[in-house]
Every structure is written in C-alpha cells, then in structure tokens.
C-alpha cells in the first residue's frame, strides 16, 4: 500500500469531521503532519485540542477509509491516545467511513 499524501489525509478527515465532531482533536502523524480537527474540518496546525491521537499517517488513512478499526488499532498500539479514551472512541467512529468495509 502506498503512503497517503498529506493533502489526501487532510481532505478525507475534513469531509468526515465537518459538522460531526464535538470539541476538537489533534491528529499527530510523525514525519507527515499534525492536524487540528473540529466541526469545521481539518487544518494543518499544532494547536492544542481536547484530545490528541498519534499514529502513522497510513493508520489514520486506513481508519478514515474504514479499513482499520480504531479500537483495534489502539489495542495493537498503532494508535496512541492522550486524553479521554471514551471521547477518542467516539472520534474514531466519526472518522471511520461507514458502509465501506466490514
């Protein structure tokens, strides 16, 4: 699998989060980008947020495409959560594309 570009990730996360995220989340992708995500979408920024999720860019992309389960990624230590784990699960559900993969 090819590594998704920063622009692809920002576009996908923006589409999935617009008008759906309550509060804010910071997505840290070491070596790729740090995104600030709220109900308006995603922008590249290291701004503080309610919760921080850290993972490789391909992990976030697979979650957003519905290929990878966010809870499973967390349990496999592919996704690190700094903040409320219940809120992280909710955000993971929002960022997972529904109906794409089972």
Backbone as JSON, one array per atom type, in Angstrom:
{
  "sequence": "XXXXXXXXXXXXXXXXXXXXXXXXXXXXXXXXXXXXXXXXXXXXXXXXXXXXXXXXXXXXXXXXXXXXXXXXXXXXXXXXXXXXXXXXXXXXXXXXXXXXXX",
  "N": [[0.84, -1.19, 0.0], [0.52, 2.2, -0.84], [1.8, 5.11, 0.75], [-0.4, 7.5, 2.0], [-0.84, 10.87, 0.79], [-0.21, 14.03, 2.44], [-2.11, 15.96, 1.73], [-4.23, 14.33, 0.83], [-4.99, 13.06, 3.2], [-5.77, 15.26, 4.82], [-7.94, 16.24, 3.31], [-9.71, 14.01, 3.33], [-10.15, 13.61, 6.14], [-11.28, 16.09, 6.75], [-13.71, 16.02, 5.27], [-15.02, 13.92, 6.62], [-15.25, 14.87, 9.23], [-16.54, 17.35, 9.3], [-19.1, 19.27, 10.7], [-19.67, 17.17, 12.44], [-17.95, 16.52, 14.53], [-17.66, 17.04, 17.96], [-16.22, 19.44, 19.9], [-12.64, 19.32, 19.86], [-9.88, 17.75, 18.14], [-6.54, 16.64, 17.96], [-4.51, 15.4, 15.5], [-1.68, 13.64, 15.35], [0.84, 12.88, 13.17], [3.72, 11.58, 12.98], [6.47, 12.71, 11.08], [4.89, 13.3, 8.93], [2.53, 15.14, 9.26], [0.77, 17.41, 11.5], [-2.48, 17.65, 12.49], [-5.25, 19.8, 13.19], [-8.45, 19.24, 14.19], [-11.86, 19.99, 14.01], [-15.39, 20.83, 14.22], [-15.45, 22.3, 11.88], [-13.75, 21.14, 10.1], [-10.53, 19.89, 8.96], [-7.29, 21.2, 9.55], [-3.85, 21.94, 8.88], [-2.02, 22.18, 11.69], [-0.44, 22.82, 14.84], [-1.93, 23.35, 16.99], [-3.35, 23.3, 20.29], [-5.66, 20.81, 21.48], [-8.76, 19.2, 22.57], [-8.29, 16.47, 22.78], [-5.62, 14.26, 21.91], [-4.52, 12.31, 19.26], [-2.19, 9.96, 18.19], [-0.48, 8.53, 15.53], [0.87, 6.61, 12.77], [0.68, 8.05, 9.5], [-0.5, 6.32, 7.6], [-2.03, 4.66, 9.21], [-4.04, 6.39, 10.24], [-5.21, 7.03, 7.79], [-6.15, 4.51, 6.92], [-8.04, 4.06, 8.95], [-9.82, 6.17, 8.42], [-10.7, 5.38, 5.91], [-12.18, 3.22, 6.53], [-11.01, 0.77, 6.67], [-9.46, -0.04, 8.79], [-10.12, -0.75, 12.17], [-10.6, 1.63, 14.68], [-10.53, 1.11, 17.49], [-9.28, -1.38, 17.6], [-6.83, -0.7, 16.47], [-5.87, 0.91, 18.51], [-5.65, -0.98, 20.6], [-3.69, -2.61, 19.52], [-1.59, -1.0, 19.76], [-1.02, 0.77, 17.71], [-2.16, 3.15, 17.57], [-2.06, 5.95, 19.57], [-3.46, 7.44, 22.44], [-4.04, 10.52, 23.95], [-5.71, 11.77, 26.4], [-9.25, 11.66, 27.07], [-10.28, 8.37, 26.82], [-12.83, 7.4, 26.07], [-13.94, 9.5, 24.61], [-12.09, 9.48, 22.56], [-12.74, 7.04, 21.31], [-15.27, 7.69, 20.31], [-14.61, 9.72, 18.5], [-13.04, 8.21, 16.8], [-15.02, 6.56, 15.7], [-16.5, 8.48, 14.28], [-14.6, 9.32, 12.42], [-14.26, 7.03, 10.97], [-15.17, 5.66, 7.93], [-18.44, 4.86, 7.15], [-20.04, 1.89, 6.07], [-18.21, 1.27, 4.07], [-16.35, -0.79, 4.51], [-16.42, -4.02, 6.07]],
  "CA": [[0.0, 0.0, 0.0], [1.26, 3.45, -0.87], [1.55, 6.02, 1.85], [-1.24, 8.6, 1.53], [-0.23, 12.2, 0.88], [-0.75, 14.91, 3.47], [-3.32, 16.58, 1.18], [-5.3, 13.31, 0.81], [-5.45, 12.86, 4.59], [-6.48, 16.47, 5.25], [-9.21, 16.27, 2.59], [-10.57, 12.93, 3.82], [-10.54, 13.89, 7.53], [-12.18, 17.25, 6.71], [-15.02, 15.57, 4.81], [-15.64, 13.07, 7.63], [-15.43, 15.54, 10.51], [-17.36, 18.57, 9.18], [-20.4, 19.28, 11.38], [-19.89, 15.92, 13.17], [-17.07, 16.45, 15.71], [-17.96, 17.94, 19.07], [-14.94, 19.75, 20.51], [-11.52, 19.31, 18.92], [-8.91, 16.66, 18.24], [-5.27, 16.86, 17.29], [-4.0, 14.16, 14.92], [-0.24, 13.74, 15.14], [1.39, 11.86, 12.28], [5.15, 11.87, 12.92], [7.09, 12.66, 9.76], [3.94, 13.7, 7.88], [1.84, 16.39, 9.6], [-0.08, 17.47, 12.68], [-3.74, 18.29, 12.09], [-6.23, 20.22, 14.18], [-9.74, 18.88, 13.61], [-13.07, 20.32, 14.77], [-16.6, 20.74, 13.4], [-15.27, 23.0, 10.6], [-12.89, 20.34, 9.24], [-9.15, 19.68, 9.39], [-6.25, 22.09, 9.03], [-2.53, 21.6, 9.39], [-1.72, 23.08, 12.8], [-0.06, 22.13, 16.08], [-2.8, 23.95, 18.01], [-3.82, 22.4, 21.35], [-7.02, 20.32, 21.29], [-9.33, 18.46, 23.7], [-7.71, 15.13, 22.8], [-4.58, 14.08, 20.89], [-4.34, 10.95, 18.75], [-0.91, 9.86, 17.49], [-0.3, 7.3, 14.76], [1.43, 6.78, 11.44], [-0.3, 8.58, 8.54], [-1.23, 5.23, 6.95], [-3.02, 4.15, 10.18], [-5.18, 7.32, 10.19], [-5.85, 6.89, 6.48], [-6.91, 3.25, 6.93], [-9.21, 4.27, 9.81], [-10.76, 7.03, 7.7], [-11.24, 4.64, 4.76], [-13.0, 2.13, 7.02], [-10.26, -0.47, 6.53], [-8.92, -0.4, 10.1], [-10.96, -0.41, 13.3], [-9.81, 2.47, 15.58], [-10.34, 0.46, 18.8], [-8.29, -2.42, 17.39], [-5.54, -0.01, 16.27], [-5.45, 1.32, 19.84], [-5.24, -2.17, 21.34], [-2.45, -3.1, 18.91], [-0.62, 0.09, 19.99], [-0.75, 1.51, 16.47], [-2.8, 4.44, 17.82], [-1.85, 6.39, 20.95], [-4.47, 8.4, 22.85], [-3.73, 11.4, 25.07], [-6.99, 12.38, 26.75], [-10.35, 10.77, 27.43], [-10.39, 7.25, 25.88], [-14.2, 7.27, 25.55], [-14.07, 10.51, 23.56], [-11.27, 9.0, 21.45], [-13.52, 6.04, 20.6], [-16.33, 8.39, 19.58], [-13.96, 10.38, 17.37], [-12.67, 7.12, 15.89], [-16.24, 6.16, 14.99], [-16.83, 9.55, 13.34], [-13.6, 9.35, 11.35], [-14.34, 5.79, 10.18], [-16.18, 5.7, 6.89], [-19.44, 3.81, 7.37], [-20.52, 1.2, 4.88], [-17.16, 1.0, 3.1], [-15.75, -2.12, 4.75], [-17.0, -4.66, 7.25]],
  "C": [[0.87, 1.24, 0.0], [0.86, 4.34, 0.29], [0.71, 7.19, 1.32], [-0.52, 9.94, 1.68], [-0.9, 13.0, 1.99], [-2.06, 15.53, 2.99], [-4.5, 15.6, 1.17], [-5.88, 13.11, 2.21], [-6.26, 14.06, 5.07], [-7.86, 16.53, 4.61], [-10.19, 15.23, 3.14], [-11.06, 13.2, 5.24], [-11.5, 15.08, 7.58], [-13.6, 16.83, 6.32], [-15.75, 14.78, 5.9], [-15.98, 13.81, 8.92], [-16.36, 16.75, 10.46], [-18.75, 18.38, 9.77], [-20.69, 18.0, 12.17], [-19.07, 15.82, 14.46], [-17.52, 17.48, 16.74], [-16.64, 18.19, 19.8], [-13.85, 19.71, 19.45], [-10.6, 18.12, 19.18], [-7.67, 17.04, 17.45], [-4.78, 15.51, 16.8], [-2.52, 14.36, 14.63], [0.24, 12.56, 14.32], [2.87, 12.16, 12.11], [5.73, 11.7, 11.52], [6.17, 13.08, 8.63], [3.32, 15.05, 8.19], [1.17, 16.27, 10.96], [-1.31, 18.25, 12.27], [-4.55, 18.68, 13.31], [-7.58, 20.01, 13.53], [-10.85, 19.31, 14.56], [-14.25, 20.27, 13.82], [-16.48, 21.46, 12.06], [-14.4, 22.21, 9.62], [-11.5, 20.21, 9.83], [-8.22, 20.69, 8.74], [-4.91, 21.62, 9.59], [-2.15, 22.64, 10.43], [-1.3, 22.25, 14.0], [-0.8, 22.73, 17.27], [-3.26, 22.9, 19.03], [-5.29, 22.04, 21.11], [-7.48, 19.57, 22.54], [-8.67, 17.09, 23.88], [-6.66, 15.04, 21.68], [-4.47, 12.6, 20.55], [-3.05, 10.94, 17.93], [-0.81, 8.5, 16.81], [0.4, 7.64, 13.45], [0.31, 7.26, 10.5], [-1.13, 7.46, 7.9], [-2.28, 4.62, 7.89], [-4.25, 5.06, 10.18], [-5.93, 7.18, 8.88], [-6.7, 5.63, 6.43], [-8.15, 3.35, 7.83], [-10.26, 5.08, 9.06], [-11.4, 6.33, 6.51], [-12.12, 3.46, 5.2], [-12.32, 0.78, 6.94], [-9.79, -0.98, 7.89], [-9.86, 0.09, 11.19], [-10.13, 0.42, 14.29], [-9.55, 1.83, 16.95], [-9.27, -0.64, 18.7], [-6.9, -1.81, 17.2], [-4.99, 0.44, 17.62], [-4.92, 0.12, 20.64], [-3.93, -2.76, 20.81], [-1.31, -2.08, 19.04], [-0.17, 0.78, 18.72], [-1.28, 2.94, 16.6], [-2.65, 4.78, 19.29], [-2.86, 7.5, 21.26], [-3.97, 9.2, 24.05], [-5.0, 12.19, 25.37], [-8.0, 11.3, 27.08], [-10.51, 9.63, 26.41], [-11.8, 7.07, 25.29], [-14.44, 8.28, 24.43], [-13.26, 10.09, 22.33], [-12.02, 7.95, 20.63], [-14.61, 6.68, 19.75], [-15.76, 9.07, 18.34], [-13.54, 9.34, 16.33], [-13.86, 6.65, 15.07], [-16.62, 7.2, 13.93], [-15.88, 9.53, 12.15], [-13.58, 8.08, 10.52], [-15.47, 5.92, 9.17], [-17.16, 4.56, 7.11], [-19.85, 3.2, 6.03], [-19.47, 0.85, 3.86], [-16.59, -0.42, 3.25], [-16.38, -2.72, 6.0], [-15.93, -5.37, 8.03]]
}
